Amino acid sequence: MFLGIDIGTTKVKLVIINQEGEIYLKKTANTSLQFGENGVVEINPYLWIKTIINLLKGLNLQDIKAIGLSGQMHTLVLLDKKYIPIRNAIVWADSRGKEEEKFLNKNFGSEILTKCGSIPATSFTLTKLFYLLKHSELPKETYKFCLTKDFVGGWLTGNFNTDRTDASATLLYDIKNNSWNFDLTEKLGIDNFLFPDVRHSLEIRGYLKKEVADLLGMKEGIPVLYGAGDQEAAAYGAGIVEPGEVMISLSTGGQIVIPVEKPILDKRIHNFCHINGFHIMGAIQNFGLTLNWAVKIFGFQGFDDLTSEALNSIPGSKDIIFLPYIVPERTPIMNSNVASYFINLKAVNSRSDIARSILEGVSFTVIDAWNTLNDIITLKNPFIVILGGASQNKIIKEIIFSFLKGNINVFDNEFDSSCYGAALMAGEKLGNFDSKKKYSHKFIKESFFRNDDNNEYIKFFSRFLDMRKKILDI
């Protein structure tokens, strides 16, 4: 058996798979973020550990042979010399660094894009670390920083270092030369000693410590892999590892991952290291995060209630347009100076029209990113896999699928690709898995080829872009 652990933004998930790639057990638990003024989004790192302990409690784990890890990217954890967190982790969605983002783009944007593969944004670890430094909030006890999954890996083994995928998502890593970009960090006054070592995702991080093994009911000394960022682990778990393949993930954020042979530098997208090689990414922050916000703010009983209400309206939401930008957005606008709007509300509109406009608005952010990637790289009938709970939503599915062309494959709603990818990595290291596709593709529930230009949502998407330009000047 092989254990995969994924530390998500709002959930901790685990899966145990056997040597045939079959899922033996899966469990999930929610974690609570702490929100504050000025864009603060934080979490106590020990909450991840506590949640893992609770999820594994009472299970027979004696047959676990190795552990793989995955986790939310960019999130910053600061450690002292005893590798104890000094403060809460700063989550990727934290937007305090807007002024630092502007400064970095103005003075180092071109250099960062060329070496690190993306332009600065508030979500990146670089901006968060620079914000703390500029505001004298970097504690003097700080000895190292680490990333989400690496804090968990450190708790398991004592090794808090990171891998290439997570390092490349900090915007502090030179992805072409496979080294930290110390030329930049020295100019910014960030000390070199803060940086962890960087290894390959499939290398062994270390071995399960006795005290942790006893606590979890596992065997001491089993290998723990470095693992990968959640999107790379998800792509790996879904078998998306070769150029010409595409993963679209519709979860808290939206991500479009396309493996490439070498980085493609464009301000509208991101370039990250894949498990092997590279991938480009269209990242959407205002997707599931906005849906969860809307459900709470507008008093829906849940996502299903929002959808049921929206089905009582019609495509186009009777002229209501929803700009869903409650947090800074990435692909393609890469802009922190955004806000959310409902436009064209009239007396004739109903709660159903508002509900549908919410689903249409978040869907259009995904299409915006998809069209951008198609503008940058030629995708002729690609093999596309679609993941995440929102991929089963009737309205979201109807909208997004109508813009796609190629071999479309929708994974089972219960399949967690990041978790599964982490477990696959653990098994592959021990020589158990040969082809990722052979194992993961058994979880595809729907496959079809689409090459149809008939799409009633094109006019509504154009209207969305026109209104965004008019109101947000983007």
LONU-430806 format. One record per residue (C-alpha): residue number from 1; x negated, y, z. Coordinates in steps of 0.05 Angstrom, whole numbers, plus 5000, padded with zeros to 4 digits. Example, Ala and Ser with C-alpha at 12.3 -4.5 7.8 and 13.67 -1.06 7.14 Angstrom:
pt i->1&x->4754&y->4910&z->5156
pt i->2&x->4727&y->4979&z->5143
REM end
This chain:
pt i->1&x->5000&y->5000&z->5000
pt i->2&x->4978&y->5071&z->4985
pt i->3&x->5002&y->5134&z->5021
pt i->4&x->5013&y->5200&z->4986
pt i->5&x->5025&y->5264&z->5027
pt i->6&x->5048&y->5329&z->4996
pt i->7&x->5050&y->5394&z->5036
pt i->8&x->5101&y->5437&z->4999
pt i->9&x->5123&y->5508&z->5011
pt i->10&x->5185&y->5490&z->5051
pt i->11&x->5179&y->5414&z->5057
pt i->12&x->5130&y->5360&z->5076
pt i->13&x->5139&y->5296&z->5035
pt i->14&x->5107&y->5228&z->5036
pt i->15&x->5112&y->5166&z->4994
pt i->16&x->5083&y->5096&z->5001
pt i->17&x->5073&y->5056&z->4937
pt i->18&x->5049&y->4985&z->4925
pt i->19&x->4997&y->4961&z->4876
pt i->20&x->5050&y->4956&z->4821
pt i->21&x->5065&y->5030&z->4829
pt i->22&x->5134&y->5015&z->4860
pt i->23&x->5159&y->5062&z->4914
pt i->24&x->5162&y->5024&z->4980
pt i->25&x->5183&y->5083&z->5023
pt i->26&x->5193&y->5158&z->5018
pt i->27&x->5209&y->5210&z->5071
pt i->28&x->5218&y->5286&z->5072
pt i->29&x->5224&y->5339&z->5126
pt i->30&x->5235&y->5414&z->5123
pt i->31&x->5186&y->5465&z->5150
pt i->32&x->5202&y->5536&z->5168
pt i->33&x->5166&y->5597&z->5139
pt i->34&x->5159&y->5661&z->5179
pt i->35&x->5180&y->5724&z->5141
pt i->36&x->5162&y->5795&z->5162
pt i->37&x->5159&y->5866&z->5138
pt i->38&x->5115&y->5888&z->5081
pt i->39&x->5122&y->5821&z->5045
pt i->40&x->5095&y->5776&z->5101
pt i->41&x->5105&y->5701&z->5089
pt i->42&x->5066&y->5657&z->5138
pt i->43&x->5067&y->5588&z->5171
pt i->44&x->5032&y->5556&z->5230
pt i->45&x->4986&y->5503&z->5199
pt i->46&x->4997&y->5456&z->5257
pt i->47&x->5070&y->5452&z->5235
pt i->48&x->5046&y->5411&z->5176
pt i->49&x->5010&y->5363&z->5223
pt i->50&x->5069&y->5358&z->5270
pt i->51&x->5116&y->5344&z->5212
pt i->52&x->5070&y->5289&z->5184
pt i->53&x->5066&y->5256&z->5253
pt i->54&x->5142&y->5257&z->5259
pt i->55&x->5152&y->5229&z->5189
pt i->56&x->5105&y->5171&z->5201
pt i->57&x->5129&y->5156&z->5272
pt i->58&x->5155&y->5085&z->5280
pt i->59&x->5132&y->5059&z->5212
pt i->60&x->5089&y->4997&z->5202
pt i->61&x->5028&y->5028&z->5168
pt i->62&x->4978&y->4972&z->5177
pt i->63&x->4977&y->4955&z->5102
pt i->64&x->4958&y->5026&z->5080
pt i->65&x->4892&y->5020&z->5043
pt i->66&x->4880&y->5093&z->5024
pt i->67&x->4911&y->5162&z->5029
pt i->68&x->4918&y->5215&z->4975
pt i->69&x->4936&y->5288&z->4986
pt i->70&x->4972&y->5344&z->4950
pt i->71&x->4993&y->5413&z->4972
pt i->72&x->5019&y->5482&z->4955
pt i->73&x->4966&y->5523&z->4921
pt i->74&x->4935&y->5591&z->4939
pt i->75&x->4957&y->5589&z->5013
pt i->76&x->4901&y->5615&z->5057
pt i->77&x->4880&y->5580&z->5123
pt i->78&x->4825&y->5612&z->5165
pt i->79&x->4783&y->5568&z->5212
pt i->80&x->4734&y->5581&z->5268
pt i->81&x->4670&y->5541&z->5279
pt i->82&x->4709&y->5485&z->5312
pt i->83&x->4755&y->5483&z->5250
pt i->84&x->4814&y->5509&z->5290
pt i->85&x->4861&y->5558&z->5255
pt i->86&x->4850&y->5629&z->5279
pt i->87&x->4918&y->5655&z->5254
pt i->88&x->4979&y->5633&z->5215
pt i->89&x->4967&y->5610&z->5144
pt i->90&x->4984&y->5663&z->5092
pt i->91&x->5031&y->5630&z->5042
pt i->92&x->5026&y->5640&z->4967
pt i->93&x->5093&y->5679&z->4966
pt i->94&x->5064&y->5731&z->5014
pt i->95&x->5061&y->5798&z->4976
pt i->96&x->5022&y->5843&z->5023
pt i->97&x->4964&y->5853&z->4974
pt i->98&x->4998&y->5897&z->4922
pt i->99&x->4947&y->5953&z->4928
pt i->100&x->4890&y->5903&z->4929
pt i->101&x->4919&y->5871&z->4866
pt i->102&x->4918&y->5938&z->4831
pt i->103&x->4847&y->5952&z->4854
pt i->104&x->4822&y->5883&z->4830
pt i->105&x->4857&y->5889&z->4763
pt i->106&x->4830&y->5959&z->4751
pt i->107&x->4758&y->5945&z->4771
pt i->108&x->4747&y->5871&z->4759
pt i->109&x->4807&y->5846&z->4719
pt i->110&x->4769&y->5828&z->4656
pt i->111&x->4712&y->5794&z->4693
pt i->112&x->4760&y->5754&z->4736
pt i->113&x->4801&y->5732&z->4675
pt i->114&x->4739&y->5711&z->4637
pt i->115&x->4707&y->5671&z->4694
pt i->116&x->4766&y->5649&z->4736
pt i->117&x->4820&y->5641&z->4683
pt i->118&x->4874&y->5688&z->4708
pt i->119&x->4885&y->5761&z->4725
pt i->120&x->4893&y->5781&z->4798
pt i->121&x->4961&y->5775&z->4831
pt i->122&x->4985&y->5778&z->4903
pt i->123&x->4997&y->5703&z->4905
pt i->124&x->4923&y->5685&z->4896
pt i->125&x->4877&y->5668&z->4954
pt i->126&x->4828&y->5722&z->4930
pt i->127&x->4880&y->5777&z->4939
pt i->128&x->4900&y->5752&z->5008
pt i->129&x->4828&y->5747&z->5032
pt i->130&x->4811&y->5816&z->5004
pt i->131&x->4873&y->5845&z->5036
pt i->132&x->4852&y->5820&z->5105
pt i->133&x->4782&y->5847&z->5094
pt i->134&x->4806&y->5916&z->5071
pt i->135&x->4855&y->5922&z->5129
pt i->136&x->4805&y->5898&z->5181
pt i->137&x->4849&y->5838&z->5195
pt i->138&x->4797&y->5784&z->5180
pt i->139&x->4782&y->5757&z->5250
pt i->140&x->4709&y->5760&z->5270
pt i->141&x->4713&y->5687&z->5291
pt i->142&x->4726&y->5666&z->5219
pt i->143&x->4677&y->5612&z->5198
pt i->144&x->4710&y->5581&z->5136
pt i->145&x->4773&y->5585&z->5096
pt i->146&x->4809&y->5525&z->5069
pt i->147&x->4872&y->5509&z->5029
pt i->148&x->4936&y->5474&z->5050
pt i->149&x->4921&y->5401&z->5034
pt i->150&x->4849&y->5410&z->5057
pt i->151&x->4872&y->5429&z->5127
pt i->152&x->4911&y->5364&z->5130
pt i->153&x->4852&y->5327&z->5100
pt i->154&x->4807&y->5357&z->5152
pt i->155&x->4853&y->5335&z->5208
pt i->156&x->4852&y->5264&z->5180
pt i->157&x->4776&y->5260&z->5168
pt i->158&x->4740&y->5320&z->5196
pt i->159&x->4723&y->5345&z->5125
pt i->160&x->4759&y->5410&z->5108
pt i->161&x->4727&y->5421&z->5040
pt i->162&x->4767&y->5426&z->4975
pt i->163&x->4771&y->5400&z->4904
pt i->164&x->4765&y->5433&z->4835
pt i->165&x->4840&y->5440&z->4824
pt i->166&x->4853&y->5479&z->4888
pt i->167&x->4788&y->5518&z->4882
pt i->168&x->4808&y->5541&z->4812
pt i->169&x->4874&y->5567&z->4839
pt i->170&x->4841&y->5614&z->4889
pt i->171&x->4816&y->5662&z->4834
pt i->172&x->4749&y->5658&z->4869
pt i->173&x->4722&y->5599&z->4828
pt i->174&x->4685&y->5602&z->4762
pt i->175&x->4722&y->5547&z->4725
pt i->176&x->4672&y->5542&z->4667
pt i->177&x->4610&y->5537&z->4711
pt i->178&x->4643&y->5497&z->4767
pt i->179&x->4619&y->5543&z->4822
pt i->180&x->4645&y->5597&z->4868
pt i->181&x->4642&y->5665&z->4835
pt i->182&x->4593&y->5695&z->4885
pt i->183&x->4575&y->5752&z->4838
pt i->184&x->4646&y->5778&z->4849
pt i->185&x->4654&y->5762&z->4922
pt i->186&x->4589&y->5798&z->4940
pt i->187&x->4614&y->5861&z->4905
pt i->188&x->4678&y->5855&z->4946
pt i->189&x->4641&y->5844&z->5012
pt i->190&x->4667&y->5773&z->5023
pt i->191&x->4614&y->5731&z->5058
pt i->192&x->4588&y->5670&z->5021
pt i->193&x->4589&y->5626&z->5084
pt i->194&x->4665&y->5628&z->5085
pt i->195&x->4671&y->5583&z->5024
pt i->196&x->4682&y->5508&z->5028
pt i->197&x->4645&y->5458&z->4985
pt i->198&x->4681&y->5436&z->4921
pt i->199&x->4686&y->5363&z->4898
pt i->200&x->4726&y->5322&z->4849
pt i->201&x->4799&y->5304&z->4865
pt i->202&x->4785&y->5229&z->4861
pt i->203&x->4725&y->5230&z->4907
pt i->204&x->4731&y->5204&z->4978
pt i->205&x->4737&y->5262&z->5027
pt i->206&x->4722&y->5218&z->5086
pt i->207&x->4752&y->5162&z->5128
pt i->208&x->4810&y->5163&z->5176
pt i->209&x->4786&y->5183&z->5246
pt i->210&x->4800&y->5135&z->5303
pt i->211&x->4842&y->5183&z->5344
pt i->212&x->4886&y->5200&z->5284
pt i->213&x->4891&y->5127&z->5264
pt i->214&x->4914&y->5109&z->5334
pt i->215&x->4964&y->5166&z->5334
pt i->216&x->4994&y->5146&z->5267
pt i->217&x->4991&y->5071&z->5276
pt i->218&x->4943&y->5062&z->5218
pt i->219&x->4876&y->5027&z->5211
pt i->220&x->4814&y->5067&z->5228
pt i->221&x->4766&y->5081&z->5172
pt i->222&x->4811&y->5076&z->5111
pt i->223&x->4789&y->5124&z->5055
pt i->224&x->4823&y->5192&z->5046
pt i->225&x->4815&y->5225&z->4978
pt i->226&x->4804&y->5299&z->4966
pt i->227&x->4868&y->5301&z->4927
pt i->228&x->4894&y->5359&z->4885
pt i->229&x->4937&y->5421&z->4883
pt i->230&x->5011&y->5405&z->4879
pt i->231&x->5019&y->5421&z->4805
pt i->232&x->4959&y->5380&z->4784
pt i->233&x->4981&y->5322&z->4828
pt i->234&x->5051&y->5328&z->4799
pt i->235&x->5025&y->5327&z->4727
pt i->236&x->4981&y->5267&z->4745
pt i->237&x->5039&y->5232&z->4777
pt i->238&x->5082&y->5245&z->4715
pt i->239&x->5028&y->5221&z->4668
pt i->240&x->5015&y->5290&z->4638
pt i->241&x->4940&y->5288&z->4629
pt i->242&x->4927&y->5296&z->4554
pt i->243&x->4931&y->5357&z->4508
pt i->244&x->4998&y->5361&z->4472
pt i->245&x->5036&y->5339&z->4534
pt i->246&x->5079&y->5386&z->4577
pt i->247&x->5106&y->5384&z->4648
pt i->248&x->5162&y->5431&z->4668
pt i->249&x->5174&y->5431&z->4743
pt i->250&x->5237&y->5464&z->4770
pt i->251&x->5231&y->5469&z->4846
pt i->252&x->5218&y->5527&z->4895
pt i->253&x->5177&y->5558&z->4840
pt i->254&x->5178&y->5540&z->4767
pt i->255&x->5116&y->5515&z->4732
pt i->256&x->5099&y->5495&z->4661
pt i->257&x->5034&y->5455&z->4657
pt i->258&x->4999&y->5439&z->4591
pt i->259&x->4932&y->5402&z->4592
pt i->260&x->4880&y->5433&z->4546
pt i->261&x->4810&y->5416&z->4524
pt i->262&x->4782&y->5484&z->4545
pt i->263&x->4810&y->5547&z->4579
pt i->264&x->4854&y->5594&z->4537
pt i->265&x->4845&y->5664&z->4564
pt i->266&x->4908&y->5706&z->4563
pt i->267&x->4932&y->5755&z->4615
pt i->268&x->5002&y->5725&z->4615
pt i->269&x->4983&y->5655&z->4638
pt i->270&x->4937&y->5618&z->4685
pt i->271&x->4879&y->5571&z->4672
pt i->272&x->4865&y->5519&z->4725
pt i->273&x->4823&y->5456&z->4730
pt i->274&x->4863&y->5392&z->4721
pt i->275&x->4844&y->5325&z->4753
pt i->276&x->4799&y->5318&z->4692
pt i->277&x->4789&y->5377&z->4646
pt i->278&x->4834&y->5438&z->4647
pt i->279&x->4906&y->5460&z->4639
pt i->280&x->4942&y->5525&z->4625
pt i->281&x->5003&y->5543&z->4666
pt i->282&x->5063&y->5588&z->4662
pt i->283&x->5082&y->5602&z->4734
pt i->284&x->5151&y->5628&z->4754
pt i->285&x->5160&y->5652&z->4826
pt i->286&x->5233&y->5674&z->4820
pt i->287&x->5266&y->5607&z->4810
pt i->288&x->5285&y->5561&z->4868
pt i->289&x->5262&y->5614&z->4917
pt i->290&x->5313&y->5662&z->4888
pt i->291&x->5367&y->5608&z->4886
pt i->292&x->5357&y->5593&z->4960
pt i->293&x->5360&y->5667&z->4976
pt i->294&x->5424&y->5676&z->4935
pt i->295&x->5458&y->5618&z->4969
pt i->296&x->5444&y->5647&z->5037
pt i->297&x->5457&y->5720&z->5021
pt i->298&x->5523&y->5709&z->4984
pt i->299&x->5551&y->5658&z->5032
pt i->300&x->5553&y->5596&z->4989
pt i->301&x->5554&y->5530&z->5026
pt i->302&x->5495&y->5505&z->4986
pt i->303&x->5467&y->5496&z->4916
pt i->304&x->5526&y->5451&z->4896
pt i->305&x->5576&y->5503&z->4920
pt i->306&x->5541&y->5558&z->4880
pt i->307&x->5543&y->5513&z->4818
pt i->308&x->5616&y->5493&z->4827
pt i->309&x->5635&y->5566&z->4831
pt i->310&x->5592&y->5584&z->4770
pt i->311&x->5627&y->5530&z->4728
pt i->312&x->5691&y->5571&z->4734
pt i->313&x->5658&y->5626&z->4692
pt i->314&x->5633&y->5624&z->4620
pt i->315&x->5565&y->5630&z->4586
pt i->316&x->5542&y->5702&z->4591
pt i->317&x->5577&y->5710&z->4659
pt i->318&x->5628&y->5759&z->4629
pt i->319&x->5572&y->5809&z->4616
pt i->320&x->5539&y->5808&z->4685
pt i->321&x->5464&y->5806&z->4681
pt i->322&x->5422&y->5784&z->4740
pt i->323&x->5349&y->5804&z->4744
pt i->324&x->5324&y->5754&z->4796
pt i->325&x->5259&y->5787&z->4818
pt i->326&x->5263&y->5785&z->4894
pt i->327&x->5187&y->5771&z->4897
pt i->328&x->5130&y->5790&z->4850
pt i->329&x->5132&y->5752&z->4784
pt i->330&x->5078&y->5719&z->4745
pt i->331&x->5085&y->5691&z->4673
pt i->332&x->5091&y->5730&z->4630
pt i->333&x->5099&y->5797&z->4665
pt i->334&x->5046&y->5789&z->4720
pt i->335&x->5077&y->5846&z->4759
pt i->336&x->5087&y->5858&z->4833
pt i->337&x->5126&y->5922&z->4824
pt i->338&x->5193&y->5888&z->4810
pt i->339&x->5261&y->5884&z->4843
pt i->340&x->5327&y->5846&z->4835
pt i->341&x->5389&y->5876&z->4803
pt i->342&x->5460&y->5857&z->4785
pt i->343&x->5481&y->5897&z->4723
pt i->344&x->5549&y->5909&z->4690
pt i->345&x->5591&y->5890&z->4751
pt i->346&x->5663&y->5911&z->4738
pt i->347&x->5731&y->5902&z->4772
pt i->348&x->5748&y->5846&z->4724
pt i->349&x->5689&y->5804&z->4748
pt i->350&x->5697&y->5748&z->4799
pt i->351&x->5653&y->5712&z->4849
pt i->352&x->5647&y->5658&z->4795
pt i->353&x->5616&y->5707&z->4746
pt i->354&x->5565&y->5729&z->4798
pt i->355&x->5548&y->5656&z->4813
pt i->356&x->5538&y->5640&z->4740
pt i->357&x->5496&y->5702&z->4729
pt i->358&x->5449&y->5679&z->4784
pt i->359&x->5438&y->5611&z->4751
pt i->360&x->5429&y->5644&z->4683
pt i->361&x->5380&y->5696&z->4710
pt i->362&x->5333&y->5645&z->4742
pt i->363&x->5337&y->5601&z->4680
pt i->364&x->5317&y->5659&z->4636
pt i->365&x->5253&y->5668&z->4676
pt i->366&x->5234&y->5597&z->4657
pt i->367&x->5251&y->5609&z->4583
pt i->368&x->5209&y->5673&z->4585
pt i->369&x->5149&y->5632&z->4608
pt i->370&x->5163&y->5577&z->4558
pt i->371&x->5166&y->5624&z->4499
pt i->372&x->5101&y->5657&z->4522
pt i->373&x->5064&y->5590&z->4524
pt i->374&x->5091&y->5573&z->4455
pt i->375&x->5064&y->5640&z->4431
pt i->376&x->4995&y->5623&z->4458
pt i->377&x->4988&y->5549&z->4439
pt i->378&x->5018&y->5510&z->4382
pt i->379&x->5067&y->5458&z->4409
pt i->380&x->5095&y->5416&z->4353
pt i->381&x->5146&y->5366&z->4381
pt i->382&x->5107&y->5357&z->4446
pt i->383&x->5120&y->5302&z->4497
pt i->384&x->5156&y->5341&z->4553
pt i->385&x->5172&y->5316&z->4622
pt i->386&x->5219&y->5354&z->4667
pt i->387&x->5217&y->5348&z->4743
pt i->388&x->5252&y->5377&z->4804
pt i->389&x->5321&y->5378&z->4834
pt i->390&x->5344&y->5437&z->4792
pt i->391&x->5332&y->5397&z->4728
pt i->392&x->5397&y->5359&z->4744
pt i->393&x->5438&y->5422&z->4751
pt i->394&x->5491&y->5425&z->4696
pt i->395&x->5484&y->5499&z->4679
pt i->396&x->5408&y->5505&z->4687
pt i->397&x->5399&y->5442&z->4645
pt i->398&x->5446&y->5468&z->4592
pt i->399&x->5408&y->5534&z->4586
pt i->400&x->5336&y->5512&z->4591
pt i->401&x->5344&y->5449&z->4547
pt i->402&x->5375&y->5490&z->4492
pt i->403&x->5309&y->5527&z->4482
pt i->404&x->5264&y->5465&z->4481
pt i->405&x->5241&y->5425&z->4421
pt i->406&x->5205&y->5358&z->4425
pt i->407&x->5209&y->5292&z->4461
pt i->408&x->5245&y->5310&z->4526
pt i->409&x->5242&y->5264&z->4586
pt i->410&x->5278&y->5279&z->4651
pt i->411&x->5254&y->5245&z->4714
pt i->412&x->5300&y->5217&z->4767
pt i->413&x->5321&y->5272&z->4815
pt i->414&x->5294&y->5231&z->4874
pt i->415&x->5224&y->5224&z->4842
pt i->416&x->5173&y->5269&z->4876
pt i->417&x->5116&y->5273&z->4827
pt i->418&x->5066&y->5310&z->4871
pt i->419&x->5073&y->5258&z->4926
pt i->420&x->5071&y->5201&z->4876
pt i->421&x->5010&y->5231&z->4842
pt i->422&x->4974&y->5236&z->4908
pt i->423&x->4988&y->5162&z->4922
pt i->424&x->4967&y->5143&z->4851
pt i->425&x->4901&y->5178&z->4862
pt i->426&x->4889&y->5137&z->4925
pt i->427&x->4905&y->5073&z->4888
pt i->428&x->4864&y->5090&z->4827
pt i->429&x->4803&y->5103&z->4870
pt i->430&x->4809&y->5032&z->4896
pt i->431&x->4816&y->5005&z->4825
pt i->432&x->4890&y->4989&z->4826
pt i->433&x->4920&y->5032&z->4772
pt i->434&x->4897&y->5037&z->4700
pt i->435&x->4948&y->5080&z->4661
pt i->436&x->4986&y->5134&z->4698
pt i->437&x->5042&y->5132&z->4646
pt i->438&x->5052&y->5057&z->4657
pt i->439&x->5073&y->5070&z->4728
pt i->440&x->5106&y->5138&z->4730
pt i->441&x->5148&y->5132&z->4667
pt i->442&x->5191&y->5078&z->4698
pt i->443&x->5223&y->5135&z->4737
pt i->444&x->5247&y->5172&z->4674
pt i->445&x->5324&y->5171&z->4674
pt i->446&x->5338&y->5207&z->4609
pt i->447&x->5300&y->5213&z->4543
pt i->448&x->5319&y->5246&z->4478
pt i->449&x->5289&y->5284&z->4419
pt i->450&x->5313&y->5355&z->4406
pt i->451&x->5299&y->5397&z->4345
pt i->452&x->5362&y->5439&z->4342
pt i->453&x->5364&y->5514&z->4330
pt i->454&x->5438&y->5520&z->4350
pt i->455&x->5435&y->5558&z->4415
pt i->456&x->5488&y->5605&z->4442
pt i->457&x->5443&y->5629&z->4498
pt i->458&x->5393&y->5664&z->4453
pt i->459&x->5436&y->5727&z->4452
pt i->460&x->5445&y->5726&z->4527
pt i->461&x->5370&y->5717&z->4537
pt i->462&x->5356&y->5776&z->4490
pt i->463&x->5404&y->5818&z->4530
pt i->464&x->5368&y->5798&z->4594
pt i->465&x->5301&y->5820&z->4565
pt i->466&x->5330&y->5885&z->4539
pt i->467&x->5359&y->5902&z->4607
pt i->468&x->5294&y->5884&z->4643
pt i->469&x->5257&y->5931&z->4597
pt i->470&x->5308&y->5986&z->4610
pt i->471&x->5310&y->5980&z->4685
pt i->472&x->5241&y->5954&z->4705
pt i->473&x->5202&y->5979&z->4644
pt i->474&x->5174&y->5909&z->4633
REM end
